[in-house]
Amino acid sequence: RKDEARKAFTEALALDPSDATATLGMARIEASERDFASALGKVDSVLTASPSDLEALMLKGGVLEAQGNSKGAEKAYRDAVKSAPHQVAPRLALVSLLISNHLLDKAKSEVEALEKTAPKDPRSYYAKAMLLVAERKFAAAKEAILHVLKVAPNHVPSLILAGTAAMENGAYPEAQSYLRKAAYQAPDAIAPKRLLAIAY
């Protein structure tokens, strides 16, 4: 419902042009429409006033990542980690970025830090599972991801990781079960269907 959101944020900014929540809201809408330059401009205006604003730093990282600016995104996520060292989301975003760029040693350090900060948080297990899959340690990855699925049985990224780990271990019926569930939960997503076809 972007049109309603845009209207509400516009009204909020008319009342207070410096309102950070409304500014970042508009930036999110623009980013979703791939108007990255305008989105980053709004985010940077918030960071100029409040350099450690966690939401702004996370959004900046996401926009830069979408643009393919991995170094810029890494810096934004690291700044977000510094801003909120005990929160899971910033470090999880950083881990995901590092893994996608095959920087596994860096990712391992962040996963270890995450496990110290939030050892029982399902997102810590998810980060560990992502790393283990990237390292092709599929049995250990399956063990980690099951901790997430106990808490969030319909979490599509975890179902995909579980399916991938099972498939790589040769447990094809098990892989198909996880991936069918992922495809059902996210009917418009391509990845679960592609992996399910491979499993078949």
Buried (B, 14 or more C-beta within 10 A) or exposed (E): EEEEBBEEBEEBBEEEEEBBEBBBBBBBBBBEEEBBEBBBEBBEBBBEEEEEBBBBBBBBBBBBBBBEBBEBBBBBBBBBBEBBEEBBBBBBBBBBBBBBBEBBEBBBEBBEBBBEBBEEBBBBBBBBBBBBBBBEBBEBBBBBBBBBBEEBEEBBBBBBBBBBBBBBBEBBEBBBBBBBBBBEBBEEBEBBBEBBEEBE
